[in-house]
Amino acid sequence: MYPYTYRVSLRVFHPTMDLKVLTKTLEIQPCGTWRVGERRKTPQGALLDGFYGESYWYTRLAPPDDSDFPAFLMRTLEALSKHRGLLQQIRETGGRAEFHVGLDPGGALLGEVIPHYVLGALAEFGMDLGLDVMYDGQSVESVESA
């Protein structure tokens, strides 16, 4: 087992694009999505004041229990490689895509090195890497939907 646990989401934001294209192209159901200009809602569907200023799409990815974090990122990028053009197009037209990672050190000191080849692969896709370290009482879900 790795010395910490982690959860990874693929998150995509765009100022104008309808990101439902990701659901069809990646053949992955999103955990959450909205379009720019739609009325804001809580995760339970209750209406909020205002409208979304950008489109958003995210899904959770399931790392194996004993997977090391950098290796999981690399395998996931390899699986997404046939969709690299779409992810690059999102970046080139004003959007962004990222792996959002929630790390839970389980009360221990957390240290990790992301190898250069993983960072290079992220750059080739035009993707960012967001890291949140969770401490007691926090959950990944609380920051995913923010």
C-alpha positions as CSV (number, residue, x, y, z in Angstrom):
1,M,0.0,0.0,0.0
2,Y,1.2,3.5,-0.8
3,P,1.9,5.7,2.3
4,Y,-1.1,7.9,1.6
5,T,-4.5,7.6,-0.2
6,Y,-5.6,9.8,-3.0
7,R,-8.5,10.5,-5.3
8,V,-8.3,11.9,-8.8
9,S,-10.9,13.8,-10.8
10,L,-10.7,15.0,-14.4
11,R,-12.0,18.5,-14.4
12,V,-12.6,20.7,-17.5
13,F,-13.6,24.4,-17.7
14,H,-14.4,26.5,-20.7
15,P,-15.8,30.0,-21.2
16,T,-18.2,29.1,-24.1
17,M,-18.0,25.4,-25.1
18,D,-20.8,22.9,-24.3
19,L,-18.7,20.3,-22.5
20,K,-21.2,17.5,-23.2
21,V,-18.8,16.7,-26.1
22,L,-16.5,15.2,-23.4
23,T,-19.2,12.7,-22.3
24,K,-19.7,11.5,-25.9
25,T,-16.0,11.6,-26.9
26,L,-14.5,10.1,-23.8
27,E,-17.4,7.7,-23.2
28,I,-17.3,8.6,-19.6
29,Q,-20.3,9.8,-17.6
30,P,-19.6,13.0,-15.6
31,C,-20.2,13.3,-11.9
32,G,-21.2,16.9,-12.4
33,T,-21.6,19.3,-15.3
34,W,-23.1,22.7,-16.2
35,R,-23.1,25.2,-19.1
36,V,-22.1,28.8,-19.1
37,G,-25.2,30.9,-18.6
38,E,-27.2,28.3,-16.8
39,R,-28.8,29.2,-13.5
40,R,-26.6,28.1,-10.5
41,K,-27.7,25.2,-8.4
42,T,-26.6,23.3,-5.3
43,P,-25.4,19.7,-5.8
44,Q,-28.9,18.7,-4.7
45,G,-30.5,20.8,-7.5
46,A,-31.8,23.7,-5.4
47,L,-31.6,27.0,-7.3
48,L,-29.1,29.6,-6.3
49,D,-28.7,33.3,-7.2
50,G,-26.8,34.0,-10.4
51,F,-25.7,32.1,-13.4
52,Y,-22.6,30.1,-14.2
53,G,-19.8,32.2,-15.8
54,E,-18.2,29.2,-17.5
55,S,-19.0,25.6,-18.5
56,Y,-17.7,22.8,-16.2
57,W,-17.5,19.0,-16.5
58,Y,-15.9,16.6,-14.1
59,T,-15.6,12.9,-13.4
60,R,-13.9,10.9,-10.7
61,L,-11.2,8.4,-11.8
62,A,-10.6,5.2,-9.8
63,P,-6.9,4.5,-9.0
64,P,-6.1,0.9,-7.9
65,D,-5.7,0.5,-4.2
66,D,-2.0,-0.1,-4.4
67,S,-1.2,2.3,-7.2
68,D,1.5,4.9,-6.8
69,F,0.3,8.3,-7.8
70,P,2.7,9.2,-10.6
71,A,2.2,5.9,-12.3
72,F,-1.6,6.3,-12.1
73,L,-1.3,9.7,-13.7
74,M,0.9,8.3,-16.5
75,R,-1.5,5.4,-17.2
76,T,-4.5,7.7,-17.3
77,L,-2.7,10.0,-19.7
78,E,-1.9,7.1,-21.9
79,A,-5.5,6.0,-21.9
80,L,-6.6,9.6,-22.9
81,S,-3.9,9.8,-25.6
82,K,-6.4,9.3,-28.5
83,H,-8.3,12.4,-27.2
84,R,-5.2,14.6,-26.8
85,G,-6.4,16.8,-29.7
86,L,-9.7,17.6,-28.0
87,L,-8.0,18.5,-24.7
88,Q,-5.5,20.7,-26.6
89,Q,-8.4,22.4,-28.5
90,I,-10.1,23.2,-25.1
91,R,-6.9,24.9,-24.0
92,E,-6.4,26.7,-27.3
93,T,-10.0,28.1,-27.2
94,G,-9.7,29.6,-23.7
95,G,-10.6,26.6,-21.5
96,R,-8.5,24.4,-19.2
97,A,-8.4,20.7,-18.2
98,E,-6.8,19.4,-15.1
99,F,-6.4,16.4,-12.9
100,H,-7.6,17.5,-9.5
101,V,-6.0,15.3,-6.8
102,G,-7.0,15.0,-3.2
103,L,-4.2,13.6,-1.1
104,D,-4.8,12.2,2.4
105,P,-1.6,11.6,4.2
106,G,-3.5,9.8,7.0
107,G,-1.7,11.8,9.7
108,A,1.8,11.2,8.3
109,L,4.2,13.5,6.6
110,L,3.5,13.6,2.9
111,G,6.2,13.8,0.2
112,E,6.1,12.8,-3.4
113,V,8.1,13.5,-6.5
114,I,6.3,13.8,-9.8
115,P,8.8,12.6,-12.5
116,H,9.7,14.9,-15.4
117,Y,8.1,12.5,-17.9
118,V,4.7,12.7,-16.2
119,L,5.0,16.5,-16.1
120,G,6.0,16.6,-19.7
121,A,3.1,14.4,-20.7
122,L,0.7,16.7,-18.8
123,A,2.2,19.7,-20.8
124,E,1.8,17.8,-24.1
125,F,-1.9,17.5,-23.3
126,G,-2.1,21.1,-22.2
127,M,-3.4,19.9,-18.8
128,D,-2.8,21.2,-15.3
129,L,-2.4,19.4,-12.1
130,G,-4.2,20.6,-9.0
131,L,-3.3,19.2,-5.6
132,D,-5.3,19.5,-2.3
133,V,-3.9,17.9,0.8
134,M,-6.8,16.8,3.0
135,Y,-6.5,16.8,6.8
136,D,-8.8,15.4,9.5
137,G,-12.4,16.3,8.8
138,Q,-12.0,17.3,5.2
139,S,-13.2,15.4,2.2
140,V,-12.3,15.4,-1.5
141,E,-16.0,16.0,-2.4
142,S,-16.0,19.3,-0.5
143,V,-13.5,20.8,-2.9
144,E,-14.5,19.0,-6.2
145,S,-17.8,20.8,-6.4
146,A,-16.4,24.2,-5.5
